[in-house]
């Protein structure tokens, strides 16, 4: 169990969105829209070479042009760019990343990069994180959630979506809602240790 980098993942002060887009069907559009709608108050740093601004936010053409190292990066690019993006983020000192989609053929190299650059990774193939007390929706889900004392952790994005729908209908709130994906780096044990110390969490659902 390691707590290194989990604060940057679960309580980020700044977030880069790699592969930002204004096309509604793209992950990079969904993530930025969710960050804005959740009321995230820190800097949002969209990275794309295709636009000067996305949803009114100034963009940066490449990762190395970011003005500072973000706490958290959400990688929304085509999966063939995952390794390059994670390496660039690691080099600039980014503490945590979420990868939404990755083929199994990348897993060994992704794991090696997390160890080489001490960057924590949620996923790959993670739905992301929702943390209403942090005004944070860094996930692929547009479903808003209420504040509560229950933390939820799941490996499956499909199960996560079902629980989100169920909770919304019953007005059940959460402190954290985390979809692990393939758990190449961050796993249940890491999160349990963190959440046990979180004053907004009274119970954990696995």
C-alpha positions as CSV (number, residue, x, y, z in Angstrom):
1,X,0.0,0.0,0.0
2,X,1.4,3.4,-1.0
3,X,-0.1,6.8,-0.3
4,X,2.4,8.6,-2.6
5,X,0.6,10.8,-5.1
6,X,-2.9,9.9,-4.0
7,X,-3.6,13.5,-2.8
8,X,-2.8,14.7,-6.3
9,X,-5.2,12.2,-7.7
10,X,-8.1,12.6,-5.3
11,X,-7.7,16.2,-4.2
12,X,-6.0,17.8,-7.2
13,X,-5.4,21.5,-7.3
14,X,-4.9,21.6,-11.1
15,X,-5.9,19.2,-13.9
16,X,-4.5,18.8,-17.5
17,X,-6.8,17.2,-20.1
18,X,-4.7,15.6,-22.8
19,X,-6.6,15.4,-26.0
20,X,-9.0,18.1,-25.3
21,X,-11.8,18.6,-27.8
22,X,-15.1,20.4,-28.4
23,X,-16.6,17.5,-30.4
24,X,-19.3,16.2,-28.0
25,X,-18.6,12.5,-28.8
26,X,-14.9,12.8,-27.8
27,X,-13.6,11.9,-24.4
28,X,-11.6,15.1,-24.2
29,X,-14.8,17.1,-24.6
30,X,-16.8,15.0,-22.0
31,X,-14.0,15.4,-19.4
32,X,-13.7,19.2,-19.7
33,X,-17.5,19.6,-19.7
34,X,-17.7,17.4,-16.5
35,X,-14.9,19.4,-14.8
36,X,-16.7,22.7,-15.6
37,X,-20.2,21.4,-14.6
38,X,-18.8,20.0,-11.3
39,X,-17.5,23.5,-10.3
40,X,-13.8,22.5,-10.1
41,X,-12.1,25.7,-9.0
42,X,-8.4,25.0,-9.9
43,X,-6.8,25.5,-13.3
44,X,-7.9,23.3,-16.1
45,X,-5.2,22.9,-18.7
46,X,-6.5,21.5,-22.1
47,X,-3.9,20.1,-24.4
48,X,-4.6,20.0,-28.1
49,X,-2.8,21.2,-31.2
50,X,-6.1,21.8,-33.0
51,X,-7.7,24.7,-31.1
52,X,-6.6,27.9,-29.4
53,X,-9.4,27.5,-26.9
54,X,-11.8,24.8,-25.8
55,X,-15.1,25.7,-24.1
56,X,-13.6,29.1,-23.4
57,X,-10.4,27.8,-21.9
58,X,-7.0,28.6,-23.4
59,X,-5.3,25.4,-24.8
60,X,-1.7,24.3,-25.1
61,X,-0.5,22.6,-28.2
62,X,1.7,19.9,-26.5
63,X,2.3,18.7,-23.0
64,X,5.8,20.3,-22.8
65,X,4.1,23.7,-23.4
66,X,2.1,23.6,-20.2
67,X,3.0,26.5,-17.9
68,X,3.5,24.2,-14.9
69,X,3.2,20.6,-13.9
70,X,-0.4,19.7,-13.1
71,X,-1.3,17.6,-10.1
72,X,-3.5,15.3,-12.3
73,X,-3.7,14.6,-16.0
74,X,-6.5,12.8,-17.7
75,X,-5.3,11.2,-20.9
76,X,-8.1,11.2,-23.5
77,X,-6.1,10.8,-26.7
78,X,-6.1,7.8,-29.0
79,X,-4.7,4.9,-27.1
80,X,-1.6,4.7,-29.4
81,X,-0.4,7.9,-27.7
82,X,-0.8,6.7,-24.1
83,X,2.9,5.7,-23.6
84,X,4.2,9.0,-25.1
85,X,1.9,11.1,-23.1
86,X,2.5,9.3,-19.8
87,X,6.3,9.6,-20.4
88,X,6.1,13.3,-21.1
89,X,3.9,13.9,-18.0
90,X,6.3,11.9,-15.9
91,X,9.3,14.0,-17.1
92,X,7.6,17.2,-16.2
93,X,6.8,16.0,-12.7
94,X,3.1,15.3,-12.9
95,X,2.1,13.4,-9.9
96,X,-1.0,11.4,-11.1
97,X,-2.7,10.4,-14.3
98,X,-5.9,8.7,-15.4
99,X,-6.0,6.7,-18.6
100,X,-9.5,6.1,-20.0
101,X,-8.6,3.6,-22.6
102,X,-5.7,1.3,-23.3
103,X,-5.1,-2.1,-25.0
104,X,-3.5,-4.9,-22.9
105,X,-0.4,-4.8,-25.2
106,X,0.6,-1.5,-23.4
107,X,0.2,-2.6,-19.8
108,X,3.8,-3.7,-19.2
109,X,5.2,-0.5,-20.6
110,X,2.7,1.7,-18.8
111,X,3.5,0.0,-15.5
112,X,7.3,0.5,-16.1
113,X,6.7,4.2,-16.8
114,X,4.8,4.7,-13.5
115,X,7.8,3.2,-11.7
116,X,10.4,5.1,-13.7
117,X,8.8,8.6,-13.1
118,X,7.0,8.0,-9.8
119,X,3.7,9.0,-11.4
120,X,0.5,7.4,-9.9
121,X,-1.8,5.9,-12.5
122,X,-5.5,5.2,-12.2
123,X,-6.5,2.6,-14.8
124,X,-6.1,2.2,-17.6
125,X,-9.6,1.6,-18.8
126,X,-11.0,3.6,-15.9
127,X,-14.2,5.6,-15.9
128,X,-12.4,8.1,-13.7
129,X,-13.2,9.8,-10.4
130,X,-16.1,11.8,-9.0
131,X,-15.5,13.6,-5.7
132,X,-18.4,16.0,-4.9
133,X,-16.8,17.4,-1.7
134,X,-13.8,18.4,-3.9
135,X,-16.2,19.8,-6.7
136,X,-14.5,17.2,-9.0
137,X,-15.9,15.1,-11.8
138,X,-12.8,13.8,-13.6
139,X,-14.8,11.0,-15.2
140,X,-16.5,9.9,-18.4
141,X,-19.9,10.0,-16.6
142,X,-22.1,13.0,-17.0
143,X,-24.3,11.9,-14.0
144,X,-23.9,14.4,-11.1
145,X,-23.7,12.9,-7.7
146,X,-24.7,14.3,-4.3
147,X,-22.3,14.9,-1.4
148,X,-22.3,12.1,1.1
149,X,-20.2,10.0,3.5
150,X,-20.1,6.8,1.4
151,X,-17.1,6.0,-0.8
152,X,-17.5,3.6,-3.7
153,X,-14.7,1.7,-5.4
154,X,-15.2,-0.6,-8.4
155,X,-13.0,-2.1,-11.1
156,X,-15.8,-2.2,-13.7
157,X,-16.9,0.9,-15.6
158,X,-20.2,-0.9,-16.4
159,X,-21.0,-1.6,-12.7
160,X,-20.0,1.9,-11.8
161,X,-22.5,3.3,-14.3
162,X,-25.3,1.1,-12.9
163,X,-24.5,2.2,-9.3
164,X,-24.4,5.9,-10.4
165,X,-27.9,5.6,-12.0
166,X,-29.2,3.7,-8.9
167,X,-27.8,6.3,-6.5
168,X,-29.1,9.2,-8.4
169,X,-32.7,7.8,-8.4
170,X,-32.5,7.3,-4.6
171,X,-30.6,10.6,-3.9
172,X,-27.7,8.7,-2.3
173,X,-24.5,10.8,-1.9
174,X,-20.8,9.9,-2.0
175,X,-17.6,11.2,-0.7
176,X,-15.7,9.5,-3.6
177,X,-16.7,7.4,-6.5
178,X,-13.7,5.7,-8.1
179,X,-13.5,3.3,-11.0
180,X,-10.2,1.5,-10.9
181,X,-10.1,-0.1,-14.4
182,X,-7.2,-2.5,-14.7
183,X,-5.3,-1.3,-11.6
184,X,-1.8,-1.4,-13.1
185,X,-0.7,0.9,-10.3
186,X,-3.3,2.2,-7.9
187,X,-5.3,-0.6,-6.4
188,X,-8.0,-1.2,-3.8
189,X,-5.6,-1.4,-0.9
190,X,-4.0,2.0,-1.7
191,X,-7.5,3.6,-1.8
192,X,-8.8,1.9,1.3
193,X,-5.8,3.2,3.3
194,X,-6.4,6.8,1.9
195,X,-10.2,6.7,2.5
196,X,-9.8,5.4,6.0
197,X,-8.1,8.7,6.9
198,X,-10.6,10.9,5.0
199,X,-12.8,12.9,7.3
200,X,-15.6,13.0,4.6
201,X,-15.8,9.2,4.4
202,X,-17.7,7.1,7.0
203,X,-18.2,3.9,5.0
204,X,-16.7,2.3,1.9
205,X,-18.6,0.2,-0.6
206,X,-16.6,-2.3,-2.8
